[in-house]
Amino acid sequence: MIKYKTYVLKRMNMPFTIIFVKNNFDETLIEALNQVIDEIDKYLKKVEEKFSTFLPDSLVSRHTDLGEVLQENFFDLEYQEVYSRSILAEKETRGLFNPFFEGKYNPTGLVKGWAIETVFMKYIKPLIDNNIIEAGAINGAGDMQVGTSLDSDFSWEIGIENPEDREKIIARYSIKNGAVATSGINKKGQHIKSENDIEHIQVTVIGRYLSDVDIMATVGIVSNKNVWSEFVEKNKLTGILLTKEGIKRVFEEGKITDVERT
């Protein structure tokens, strides 16, 4: 019988839920998993110290403009990785993903997905690969990276909420290994800023790596129908979105279908 062991951490002003799956959790395994969770918490704290825009002493908050003398800390390998990927994402999305939107470097749109994916690859995937657990996942505010052992029949059943009615599900996906990212406009207000008119109220993208699909989900919110269709077809994206006009738009491997919302 499948059993679950769930932990919740609070970092970067959001909850992170880590789930381990196995037929049996004995005391030795639980103790080992507790140690893994401690390591994950320490790692997320370091990520927060580097990338949080809410901490005045974080590297992002102290990021200097080009041409100024960079402090040694800015050559931190992870900081440079995120910086390079955010600049590349800006280029590949034709500026729709913009880490300098308000004139100051802010890679928040990349950091969450990147951090979740990194935690999974660094701490959870090795447990799966070495058959210590059958499956594992980490979820940060609805974005998740999941994995399952190759010889397991277990699948993660993931429901996508209706942003206008959180009690309803607009789609369900069964995934063994991969990532799910959702961006949108919630009832608390618009947290994604764009120079374009927002046509999509929620976009979910399914893929292999969360850092990639998280960027694509953000692009889906800030781009219009025609531009987004180009991205979907070019990148063979899979997922679902809701428009302001009441249309549920499903896309699978780059093919798009409109369905009237019920």
RAPE-V239666 format. One record per residue. N is the residue number from 1. RES is the residue in one letter. SS is DSSP state (A for helix, B for strand, O for the rest). Layout:
# RAPE-V239666
n = [N:N]
res = [RES:RES]
ss = [SS:SS]
This chain:
# RAPE-V239666
n = [1:2:3:4:5:6:7:8:9:10:11:12:13:14:15:16:17:18:19:20:21:22:23:24:25:26:27:28:29:30:31:32:33:34:35:36:37:38:39:40:41:42:43:44:45:46:47:48:49:50:51:52:53:54:55:56:57:58:59:60:61:62:63:64:65:66:67:68:69:70:71:72:73:74:75:76:77:78:79:80:81:82:83:84:85:86:87:88:89:90:91:92:93:94:95:96:97:98:99:100:101:102:103:104:105:106:107:108:109:110:111:112:113:114:115:116:117:118:119:120:121:122:123:124:125:126:127:128:129:130:131:132:133:134:135:136:137:138:139:140:141:142:143:144:145:146:147:148:149:150:151:152:153:154:155:156:157:158:159:160:161:162:163:164:165:166:167:168:169:170:171:172:173:174:175:176:177:178:179:180:181:182:183:184:185:186:187:188:189:190:191:192:193:194:195:196:197:198:199:200:201:202:203:204:205:206:207:208:209:210:211:212:213:214:215:216:217:218:219:220:221:222:223:224:225:226:227:228:229:230:231:232:233:234:235:236:237:238:239:240:241:242:243:244:245:246:247:248:249:250:251:252:253:254:255:256:257:258:259:260:261:262]
res = [M:I:K:Y:K:T:Y:V:L:K:R:M:N:M:P:F:T:I:I:F:V:K:N:N:F:D:E:T:L:I:E:A:L:N:Q:V:I:D:E:I:D:K:Y:L:K:K:V:E:E:K:F:S:T:F:L:P:D:S:L:V:S:R:H:T:D:L:G:E:V:L:Q:E:N:F:F:D:L:E:Y:Q:E:V:Y:S:R:S:I:L:A:E:K:E:T:R:G:L:F:N:P:F:F:E:G:K:Y:N:P:T:G:L:V:K:G:W:A:I:E:T:V:F:M:K:Y:I:K:P:L:I:D:N:N:I:I:E:A:G:A:I:N:G:A:G:D:M:Q:V:G:T:S:L:D:S:D:F:S:W:E:I:G:I:E:N:P:E:D:R:E:K:I:I:A:R:Y:S:I:K:N:G:A:V:A:T:S:G:I:N:K:K:G:Q:H:I:K:S:E:N:D:I:E:H:I:Q:V:T:V:I:G:R:Y:L:S:D:V:D:I:M:A:T:V:G:I:V:S:N:K:N:V:W:S:E:F:V:E:K:N:K:L:T:G:I:L:L:T:K:E:G:I:K:R:V:F:E:E:G:K:I:T:D:V:E:R:T]
ss = [O:O:B:B:B:B:B:B:B:B:B:O:O:B:B:B:B:B:B:B:B:B:O:O:O:O:A:A:A:A:A:A:A:A:A:A:A:A:A:A:A:A:A:A:A:A:A:A:A:A:A:O:O:O:O:O:O:O:O:O:O:O:O:O:O:O:O:O:O:O:O:A:A:A:A:O:A:A:A:A:A:A:A:A:A:A:A:A:A:A:A:A:O:O:O:O:O:O:O:O:O:O:O:O:O:O:O:A:A:A:A:A:A:A:A:A:A:A:A:A:A:A:A:A:A:A:A:A:A:O:O:O:O:O:B:B:B:B:B:B:O:O:B:B:B:B:B:B:O:O:O:O:O:O:O:B:B:B:B:B:B:B:O:O:B:B:B:B:B:B:B:B:B:B:B:O:O:B:B:B:B:B:B:B:O:B:O:O:B:O:O:O:O:O:O:O:O:O:O:B:B:B:B:B:B:B:B:O:O:A:A:A:A:A:A:A:A:A:A:A:A:A:O:O:A:A:A:A:A:A:A:A:A:A:A:O:O:B:B:B:B:B:B:O:O:O:B:B:B:B:B:B:O:O:B:B:B:B:B:B:O:O]
